[in-house]
């Protein structure tokens, strides 16, 4: 019987349709850029619409009048608005918010995701990259949001001064010029830069910590992130960032509401001039005016925003997964 040596064996050729698996790097979270924008737009709109009455109360508390103002609490401000203007006043300016929040948050989250992808190098523990990405996102989004934020705040305290969004836009353009829409832009960026740095770094850190202790698991050891994790991390991030940046938010409100319903008008848009005016009329406590409603706004607002954003992202991930499978 003839024997066959190992040298006589020939490798069996693979069939022509055989292809080894190849892992292709994906976009952030496997989502397309337009999907990140849609998710951000929905999240921002839901957040601001849901919390709009609290924002109105904060704006009334921060607007300074010609005479030194007495300390006003949340309940006092709420009762004053209801008594003098009616419940509908809590929602005055909401359409301006709707027009600005969607596009601004689309820019906000998409810029953040893209910046985080390139700056973090794939390291989920890189808090510095998260903070810097947040700053990049706010500089871009504030350029979109600031004009409508100014219109929104003027309508909130206007008490009949303007008939609506477009009446306010037209009159400001005619009486004060285009620059009035961006009178607070420097202050807004100066406020939102540390706000978003604290916000995003805190959010990513708290979310990461909660995921480590999350009891929910799926196959392969991957953790199932529920909306509760997103909401809790968002609330912690929003509340902390809001308290830290309240003084600059007061300055921003002063600049955007100047000349409306007896509010002071400033000779220049200098942040230092506004600071001095506030300190002269209301002391250091004036720089903290509205901190509580601001925190009560941003904590639940961030919880709503992040949970909505992550949910919409998960939806798009499922859609993309089904498309790739097909």
FENCOR-V449552 format. One record per residue. D_CENTER is the distance of its C-alpha to the mean C-alpha in Angstrom with 2 decimals. Layout:
# FENCOR-V449552
d_center
D_CENTER
D_CENTER
This chain:
# FENCOR-V449552
d_center
81.39
79.30
76.35
73.07
71.48
67.73
68.22
69.39
66.12
63.81
60.03
59.13
56.96
53.58
53.28
51.77
48.68
47.70
44.41
42.96
39.35
36.95
33.41
31.22
27.99
25.04
21.69
18.65
19.21
21.87
19.59
20.06
17.64
17.61
16.89
13.68
12.71
13.96
12.22
8.72
10.04
11.49
8.74
6.51
9.98
11.21
8.66
9.25
12.84
13.71
12.79
13.98
17.30
15.98
13.98
17.34
19.26
17.19
17.76
21.45
21.80
20.52
22.52
25.74
29.08
32.29
33.73
32.41
30.39
31.22
28.82
27.03
25.63
23.21
26.24
28.01
25.22
24.83
28.62
28.94
26.54
28.31
31.74
31.52
29.31
29.17
26.50
25.30
24.06
21.14
19.83
20.96
18.51
16.60
17.73
16.30
12.86
13.69
14.87
11.93
8.84
10.45
11.49
8.58
6.31
9.72
10.11
6.89
7.87
11.48
11.79
10.47
12.96
15.70
15.48
15.51
18.48
20.52
19.81
20.23
23.41
22.82
22.79
20.33
21.22
20.26
17.78
18.37
17.34
14.02
13.44
14.77
12.79
9.50
11.33
12.51
9.28
8.14
11.78
11.89
8.95
10.00
13.43
12.59
10.67
12.88
16.02
14.86
13.08
16.55
18.34
16.40
17.28
20.82
21.33
20.15
22.89
25.22
27.58
29.22
28.88
27.28
28.24
24.92
22.15
24.66
27.11
24.61
23.69
27.43
28.58
26.11
27.09
30.74
30.93
28.51
27.86
24.94
24.00
23.01
19.84
18.77
20.52
17.47
15.86
17.38
16.38
12.75
12.73
14.94
12.70
9.35
11.46
12.68
9.60
7.83
11.44
12.08
9.00
9.64
13.33
13.57
11.90
14.24
17.12
17.00
16.64
19.52
21.53
21.22
22.24
25.27
26.45
25.60
28.96
28.04
29.51
30.49
33.33
33.52
31.70
28.17
25.86
24.53
20.87
20.41
17.48
18.50
17.65
14.08
13.71
15.57
13.81
10.33
12.07
13.77
10.94
8.94
12.39
13.71
11.13
11.35
15.13
15.53
13.96
15.46
18.35
16.44
14.45
18.00
19.18
16.49
17.55
21.15
20.88
19.26
21.70
24.80
27.94
26.70
28.75
30.41
27.48
28.61
28.67
28.44
30.88
28.37
24.68
25.33
22.92
26.06
27.79
25.11
25.17
28.96
28.97
26.79
28.96
32.10
31.35
29.49
29.89
27.45
26.34
24.91
22.22
21.13
21.38
18.71
17.47
18.32
16.65
13.51
13.72
14.85
11.87
9.10
11.35
12.07
8.81
7.28
10.73
10.70
7.54
8.90
12.39
12.04
10.59
13.38
15.86
15.54
15.87
18.92
20.30
20.25
21.79
24.53
25.15
25.45
27.69
29.93
30.24
31.20
33.66
35.23
